[in-house]
Amino acid sequence: MKMQGEYVFNGARAEIWELVRDPEVLAAVLPGTQSMEKISDSEYKGQMHVRIGPVSGVFAGRVLVSNEVAPESYTLTVEGKGAAGFGNGSGDVQLVDQGDGTTLMKYDGELQVGGKLAGVGQRMVETVSNSMIRRGLESLSKALQARLAAKSEGKGQVEDGAKVEKVEYKPPSEAEFAAAVAKDVAGDLFASAAEFLTPENQTALVVAFAALVGVVIGFFLGRRSRR
């Protein structure tokens, strides 16, 4: 399935590049990430808890960075697998300096899934995947603003004789992240079905989706409280 989109960051391209190549930042902005380790300048490995519809589980995998042209572009190759199935993907990422202090990120790639994940349906997997990417980029944008604020205020820590700015950013919880993704899924399903429904049935569908989102939020909150 195709994964394609754009996102505008309110910051310089060099700043965005630093963030997307920092495993600690990436782990922080993606709720459900249990570990993220840098193996080399071009390889990372880690684990993430993922839920798509009725299928959930921990996926272990690695991320490879290739065709790197700092700070303009790179290619990501992702391989992940777990008890719930597997997912493999590859895509190109481009950062475009727009000349007004903002940076446009473009991404274009392909994703393949198998096992139980494939049984959920391509439309559901595609919607959840796109939502996770979009929500992750929103979190990354907030982390960027926290870093820029720290720099403007002269904050930071000294490591190996150099001053390093730390991202003081509180990411959304796993429950909040799941609720946002559930909302996106509900909206996508409603948009697809609405054109075939009468106004009366559309109202009923809205109520049903609201209940569904509530159930998903309740599930994740309950899951967190039992830990």
Summary of the structure (lengths in Angstrom):
residues: 227
radius of gyration: 19.0
end to end distance: 34.6
largest distance: 67.3
contacts: 657
relative contact order: 0.14
helix: 44%
strand: 36%
